[in-house]
Amino acid sequence: MREPLKDRIRLEHIVEAINKVYKYTEGKTCDDLRTTDMMFYAVVKNIEIVGEAAYHLTKAYCRSHPETDWEGIKKLRHVLVHDYYQINVQTVWDIIQQELPPLLDQVTRYITETDWEEWEKSYKVVTETAVHKNLIQTASRMKKDGMDTKQISRYTGLTADEIEEI
């Protein structure tokens, strides 16, 4: 199984995608976006990437940075991907002009201000605790269903001592 990408990498993807949007639209107008298919699709794809990266941020990270409208970003990506036939060019242009600059500032600040070593350590502890709790619950159900300790250990990875304590 692939290891999931960490929050920092997802934030870096957001910055990279926004910078590409700026590169593609530099010196351009909304009419250029409307009439140049390649530019339009390159911009939309990178805004989708912003939404996809936001979608994959951990809930804990999003909760710790509530000033960013993570849900709105994810919803926009959903609209761009699934309702592609209804994309309004003026709305995309407005997002480029009004929404991306503060988002870029926020995400850049998050990247530089977060103590990543501490964040990943605390996130790992929370994740491992939650996973362990789920394994204990699963083992408890298995034990009630009559499975023996050896079988439960093989399926859950818990030690015999942990299973006996249930």
C-alpha positions as CSV (number, residue, x, y, z in Angstrom):
1,M,0.0,0.0,0.0
2,R,1.3,3.5,-0.9
3,E,2.0,5.8,2.0
4,P,-0.3,8.8,1.8
5,L,1.2,12.1,1.0
6,K,1.8,14.4,4.0
7,D,0.0,17.7,4.5
8,R,3.1,19.7,3.7
9,I,3.4,18.1,0.3
10,R,-0.3,18.7,-0.4
11,L,0.1,22.4,0.5
12,E,3.1,22.6,-1.8
13,H,1.0,21.2,-4.6
14,I,-1.5,24.0,-4.0
15,V,1.2,26.6,-4.2
16,E,2.6,25.0,-7.4
17,A,-0.8,24.9,-9.0
18,I,-1.7,28.5,-8.2
19,N,1.7,29.6,-9.5
20,K,1.0,27.8,-12.8
21,V,-2.4,29.6,-13.0
22,Y,-0.6,32.9,-12.6
23,K,2.0,31.9,-15.2
24,Y,-0.7,31.0,-17.7
25,T,-2.7,34.2,-17.2
26,E,0.0,36.7,-16.8
27,G,-0.8,39.7,-19.0
28,K,-4.0,38.1,-20.2
29,T,-7.6,39.1,-19.9
30,C,-10.9,37.3,-19.2
31,D,-11.5,37.4,-23.0
32,D,-8.2,35.6,-23.6
33,L,-9.3,32.9,-21.1
34,R,-12.6,32.6,-22.9
35,T,-11.1,32.4,-26.4
36,T,-7.9,30.4,-25.8
37,D,-8.9,26.8,-25.2
38,M,-5.4,25.6,-24.1
39,M,-5.1,28.4,-21.6
40,F,-8.6,27.8,-20.3
41,Y,-8.1,24.1,-19.8
42,A,-4.7,24.5,-18.2
43,V,-6.1,27.0,-15.7
44,V,-9.1,24.9,-14.9
45,K,-6.9,21.8,-14.5
46,N,-4.7,23.6,-12.0
47,I,-7.6,24.9,-10.0
48,E,-8.8,21.3,-9.9
49,I,-5.4,20.3,-8.5
50,V,-5.8,22.9,-5.8
51,G,-9.1,21.3,-4.8
52,E,-7.8,17.8,-5.0
53,A,-4.8,18.7,-2.8
54,A,-7.1,20.4,-0.3
55,Y,-9.4,17.3,-0.3
56,H,-6.4,15.1,0.7
57,L,-5.3,17.3,3.6
58,T,-6.0,15.7,6.9
59,K,-9.1,16.9,8.7
60,A,-6.9,17.8,11.7
61,Y,-4.8,20.1,9.5
62,C,-7.9,21.8,8.0
63,R,-9.5,22.2,11.5
64,S,-6.2,23.8,12.7
65,H,-6.4,26.4,9.9
66,P,-10.1,27.4,9.8
67,E,-9.4,30.8,8.1
68,T,-9.1,29.0,4.8
69,D,-12.4,27.8,3.2
70,W,-11.3,24.2,2.6
71,E,-14.8,23.0,2.0
72,G,-15.4,25.7,-0.6
73,I,-12.2,24.8,-2.4
74,K,-13.2,21.1,-2.4
75,K,-16.7,22.0,-3.7
76,L,-15.2,24.1,-6.5
77,R,-13.1,21.2,-7.6
78,H,-16.1,19.0,-7.6
79,V,-18.0,21.4,-9.8
80,L,-15.1,21.8,-12.2
81,V,-14.7,18.0,-12.6
82,H,-18.3,16.9,-12.6
83,D,-20.2,19.9,-13.9
84,Y,-17.5,20.8,-16.5
85,Y,-20.2,21.7,-19.1
86,Q,-21.5,24.5,-16.9
87,I,-18.2,26.3,-16.1
88,N,-18.6,30.0,-16.3
89,V,-15.4,31.7,-17.7
90,Q,-16.1,34.9,-15.8
91,T,-16.4,33.0,-12.5
92,V,-13.1,31.3,-13.2
93,W,-11.5,34.7,-14.0
94,D,-13.0,36.1,-10.7
95,I,-11.5,33.2,-8.8
96,I,-8.1,33.8,-10.3
97,Q,-8.3,37.5,-9.5
98,Q,-10.0,37.5,-6.1
99,E,-9.7,34.1,-4.5
100,L,-6.3,32.7,-5.4
101,P,-4.1,35.6,-4.1
102,P,-5.3,35.3,-0.5
103,L,-5.2,31.5,-0.7
104,L,-1.7,31.6,-1.9
105,D,-0.7,33.9,0.9
106,Q,-2.4,31.7,3.5
107,V,-0.9,28.4,2.2
108,T,2.5,29.9,1.9
109,R,2.3,31.1,5.5
110,Y,1.1,27.6,6.6
111,I,4.1,26.0,5.0
112,T,6.6,28.4,6.6
113,E,4.9,28.7,10.0
114,T,4.1,25.0,10.7
115,D,6.6,23.1,12.8
116,W,6.4,20.1,10.4
117,E,8.4,17.7,12.6
118,E,6.1,18.4,15.5
119,W,2.9,18.3,13.4
120,E,3.8,14.9,11.8
121,K,4.8,13.4,15.1
122,S,1.5,14.5,16.8
123,Y,-0.5,13.4,13.8
124,K,1.2,10.0,13.7
125,V,0.4,9.5,17.4
126,V,-3.3,10.4,16.9
127,T,-3.5,8.2,13.8
128,E,-1.8,5.3,15.5
129,T,-4.0,5.7,18.6
130,A,-7.2,5.7,16.4
131,V,-6.0,2.7,14.4
132,H,-5.1,0.8,17.5
133,K,-8.5,1.6,19.0
134,N,-10.2,0.2,15.9
135,L,-8.1,-3.0,16.0
136,I,-9.1,-3.5,19.7
137,Q,-12.8,-3.1,18.7
138,T,-12.4,-5.5,15.9
139,A,-10.6,-8.1,18.1
140,S,-13.3,-7.7,20.7
141,R,-16.0,-8.6,18.1
142,M,-13.9,-11.5,16.9
143,K,-13.5,-12.8,20.4
144,K,-17.2,-12.6,21.0
145,D,-17.7,-14.6,17.7
146,G,-15.6,-17.4,19.2
147,M,-12.3,-16.9,17.4
148,D,-9.2,-17.9,19.3
149,T,-6.4,-15.6,20.3
150,K,-4.0,-16.9,17.6
151,Q,-6.5,-16.3,14.8
152,I,-7.4,-12.8,16.1
153,S,-3.7,-12.0,16.4
154,R,-3.1,-13.1,12.8
155,Y,-5.9,-10.9,11.5
156,T,-5.3,-7.8,13.6
157,G,-1.6,-7.8,14.4
158,L,-2.4,-7.4,18.1
159,T,-0.3,-9.3,20.6
160,A,-1.8,-12.2,22.5
161,D,-1.5,-10.1,25.7
162,E,-3.5,-7.3,24.1
163,I,-6.2,-9.7,23.0
164,E,-6.3,-11.4,26.4
165,E,-6.9,-8.1,28.1
166,I,-10.1,-7.5,26.0
